[in-house]
């Protein structure tokens, strides 16, 4: 466990990871979680992707540019920062999904933009795992009412082999599962953008 460096100097900018900014200042995270959230670079691993069923679910996943279902697919995540904005590019065996992340001072949440969708995420740490819940969602700038807000059961942790592990899941009221992807990542040495 370690207290992560919240500020990274990158290309002349001071870059603060929005997830670390949203947590209390003295939060100690597992090393693998801290590494992913406090550095630029490339991370590779494998994951399993499960998608929900139905036309409305398929439309929502298409809108968010989420990947197809797969039982064991290679995944690569490239993280870069520019000012107060982070860019995460996820590549699920050739299916690219890009998002932009910032810290929203008004809500104390992480704002993640996926094309026409913006999701406000609230991280919390229970001593072992970083939990992430959905606080707010807009589509094309229009807020989704609270009673229709997807529920997230997302966690990040470090496994016994020292790898970053993730379990990202979202369900929508009345529709059930939207998407779930579970897997692991490790840093690609020499691919970091740190100075």
C-alpha positions as CSV (number, residue, x, y, z in Angstrom):
1,X,0.0,0.0,0.0
2,X,1.2,3.5,-0.8
3,X,0.0,7.1,-1.0
4,X,0.1,7.9,-4.7
5,X,1.7,10.9,-6.2
6,X,-1.3,12.9,-7.3
7,X,0.5,15.3,-9.6
8,X,2.5,14.2,-12.7
9,X,4.5,16.6,-14.8
10,X,3.9,15.8,-18.4
11,X,4.7,17.8,-21.5
12,X,5.0,21.0,-19.5
13,X,1.7,20.5,-17.7
14,X,0.9,19.5,-14.1
15,X,-1.5,16.6,-14.5
16,X,-3.6,15.3,-11.6
17,X,-5.4,11.9,-12.0
18,X,-9.1,12.6,-11.4
19,X,-9.7,9.4,-9.5
20,X,-6.9,10.2,-7.0
21,X,-8.1,13.8,-6.7
22,X,-11.6,12.6,-5.8
23,X,-10.3,10.4,-3.0
24,X,-9.3,11.8,0.5
25,X,-5.7,13.1,0.4
26,X,-4.1,10.4,2.6
27,X,-5.7,7.4,0.9
28,X,-3.2,4.5,0.6
29,X,-3.9,2.3,-2.4
30,X,-2.4,-1.0,-3.5
31,X,0.8,-0.4,-5.6
32,X,-0.7,-1.7,-8.9
33,X,-3.8,0.5,-8.6
34,X,-1.5,3.5,-7.6
35,X,0.8,2.8,-10.6
36,X,-2.1,2.8,-13.1
37,X,-3.7,6.0,-11.7
38,X,-0.5,8.0,-11.2
39,X,1.4,7.5,-14.4
40,X,1.1,7.8,-18.1
41,X,1.9,4.8,-20.2
42,X,0.7,1.6,-21.7
43,X,-0.7,-1.3,-19.8
44,X,-1.5,-4.7,-21.4
45,X,-3.4,-7.8,-20.2
46,X,-6.4,-10.0,-20.9
47,X,-10.1,-9.7,-20.1
48,X,-13.5,-11.3,-20.5
49,X,-16.4,-9.2,-21.8
50,X,-20.0,-9.9,-21.3
51,X,-22.8,-7.8,-22.9
52,X,-26.4,-7.5,-21.9
53,X,-29.2,-8.6,-24.2
54,X,-31.9,-6.6,-26.1
55,X,-32.2,-3.8,-28.6
56,X,-32.1,-1.0,-26.1
57,X,-29.0,-2.4,-24.4
58,X,-27.3,-2.9,-27.8
59,X,-28.1,0.7,-28.7
60,X,-26.7,2.1,-25.5
61,X,-23.5,0.0,-25.9
62,X,-23.1,1.2,-29.5
63,X,-23.6,4.8,-28.3
64,X,-20.8,4.3,-25.7
65,X,-18.6,2.4,-28.3
66,X,-18.3,-0.5,-25.9
67,X,-16.5,-3.7,-27.2
68,X,-18.1,-7.0,-28.4
69,X,-18.5,-10.0,-26.1
70,X,-15.4,-12.2,-25.7
71,X,-14.3,-14.9,-23.3
72,X,-10.5,-14.1,-23.3
73,X,-9.4,-11.1,-25.3
74,X,-6.1,-9.2,-25.2
75,X,-6.6,-5.7,-23.9
76,X,-4.3,-2.7,-24.0
77,X,-4.9,0.6,-22.2
78,X,-2.9,3.7,-23.1
79,X,-3.1,6.6,-20.6
80,X,-1.9,10.1,-21.3
81,X,-2.5,13.5,-19.6
82,X,-2.6,17.0,-20.9
83,X,-3.3,19.7,-18.4
84,X,-6.2,18.5,-16.1
85,X,-7.5,16.1,-18.7
86,X,-6.6,12.4,-19.0
87,X,-7.1,10.4,-22.1
88,X,-7.7,6.7,-21.8
89,X,-7.6,4.6,-25.0
90,X,-8.7,1.0,-24.4
91,X,-8.0,-1.5,-27.2
92,X,-9.9,-4.8,-26.9
93,X,-8.2,-6.9,-29.6
94,X,-8.6,-4.1,-32.2
95,X,-11.8,-2.6,-30.9
96,X,-10.8,0.9,-29.7
97,X,-12.7,2.8,-27.1
98,X,-11.5,6.2,-26.1
99,X,-12.6,8.4,-23.2
100,X,-11.6,11.7,-21.6
101,X,-11.4,12.0,-17.9
102,X,-11.5,15.2,-15.7
103,X,-12.1,16.0,-12.1
104,X,-15.4,17.9,-11.6
105,X,-14.9,20.3,-8.7
106,X,-18.6,21.0,-8.4
107,X,-19.5,17.4,-7.7
108,X,-16.3,16.0,-6.3
109,X,-16.6,13.3,-9.0
110,X,-14.6,12.0,-12.0
111,X,-16.3,13.0,-15.3
112,X,-15.7,10.5,-18.1
113,X,-16.7,11.4,-21.6
114,X,-17.4,8.6,-24.1
115,X,-18.5,10.3,-27.3
116,X,-22.0,11.7,-26.7
117,X,-22.2,10.3,-23.2
118,X,-20.8,11.8,-20.0
119,X,-20.6,9.8,-16.8
120,X,-19.8,11.2,-13.3
121,X,-18.1,8.5,-11.2
122,X,-17.6,8.5,-7.5
123,X,-14.5,6.5,-6.3
124,X,-14.3,5.1,-2.8
125,X,-11.7,2.9,-1.1
126,X,-12.5,0.1,1.5
127,X,-8.9,-0.7,2.5
128,X,-8.4,-3.3,-0.2
129,X,-10.3,-2.3,-3.3
130,X,-11.1,0.9,-5.2
131,X,-14.9,1.0,-5.8
132,X,-16.4,3.2,-8.5
133,X,-20.1,4.1,-8.6
134,X,-22.1,6.1,-11.1
135,X,-23.3,9.4,-9.7
136,X,-24.7,11.1,-12.8
137,X,-25.1,10.5,-16.6
138,X,-25.9,12.7,-19.5
139,X,-26.5,11.7,-23.1
140,X,-26.1,14.5,-25.7
141,X,-25.9,16.9,-22.8
142,X,-29.3,15.8,-21.4
143,X,-29.3,14.4,-17.9
144,X,-30.7,10.9,-17.3
145,X,-33.2,10.9,-14.4
146,X,-31.9,9.3,-11.2
147,X,-34.5,6.5,-11.4
148,X,-33.1,5.5,-14.8
149,X,-29.4,5.9,-13.8
150,X,-27.3,2.7,-14.4
151,X,-25.9,1.1,-11.4
152,X,-22.2,0.3,-11.4
153,X,-20.5,-2.5,-9.4
154,X,-16.9,-1.6,-10.5
155,X,-13.8,-2.5,-8.5
156,X,-10.1,-2.2,-9.0
157,X,-7.5,-4.0,-6.9
158,X,-4.1,-5.7,-6.9
159,X,-4.0,-9.5,-7.1
160,X,-1.5,-11.9,-5.5
161,X,0.8,-11.7,-8.5
162,X,1.0,-7.9,-8.2
163,X,-1.2,-7.2,-11.3
164,X,-3.8,-4.5,-11.6
165,X,-7.2,-6.2,-11.6
166,X,-10.5,-4.7,-12.8
167,X,-14.2,-5.8,-12.7
168,X,-16.3,-3.1,-14.5
169,X,-20.0,-3.8,-14.5
170,X,-23.1,-1.7,-15.2
171,X,-26.8,-2.5,-15.1
172,X,-29.7,-0.4,-16.1
173,X,-33.1,-0.4,-14.3
174,X,-35.6,-2.5,-16.2
175,X,-32.9,-3.7,-18.7
176,X,-30.5,-5.6,-16.5
177,X,-26.9,-6.1,-17.5
178,X,-25.5,-3.5,-19.9
179,X,-21.8,-4.6,-19.9
180,X,-19.3,-6.3,-17.7
181,X,-15.6,-6.7,-18.3
182,X,-13.1,-8.3,-16.0
183,X,-9.4,-8.9,-16.3
184,X,-5.9,-7.8,-15.5
185,X,-3.3,-5.3,-16.7
186,X,0.5,-4.9,-16.2
187,X,2.6,-1.9,-17.2
188,X,4.6,-2.1,-20.5
189,X,8.1,-1.2,-19.5
190,X,9.7,1.6,-21.5
191,X,6.3,2.9,-22.7
192,X,5.7,5.4,-19.9
193,X,5.4,9.0,-20.8
194,X,6.8,10.1,-17.4
195,X,9.7,12.6,-17.5
